[in-house]
Amino acid sequence: MPQLEEVLPAILGKKITGIVAKVSKKSTSPSSQVILVFSDNTSLELYTTYGQITSASGLDRGGMQAARQYLDDAMQITLDAYLNEYGKVVRRV
């Protein structure tokens, strides 16, 4: 199974056209999942095997720099990727 750091850069620049969120009907894995559906008819599943996927605070302002600095004393960045001015994916980590 690919790691998130390998998969997430592939969605940069894609347009999300649908979102499906699910929780398990039984005590099976995954316990919750979110599937992002894109305009090119591809999708990406995010899931957790324990508890539910939750939003920390809704939509935040601040862009990439704010995201990098958020909880930087407690969290280590494992992926830092963005689209540059030419539409190319740039990976910093």
Secondary structure by P-SEA (a helix, b strand, c coil): cccccccccccccccccbbbbbbbccccccccbbbbbcccccbbbbbbcccccccccccccccaaaaaacccccccccbbbbbccccbbbbcc
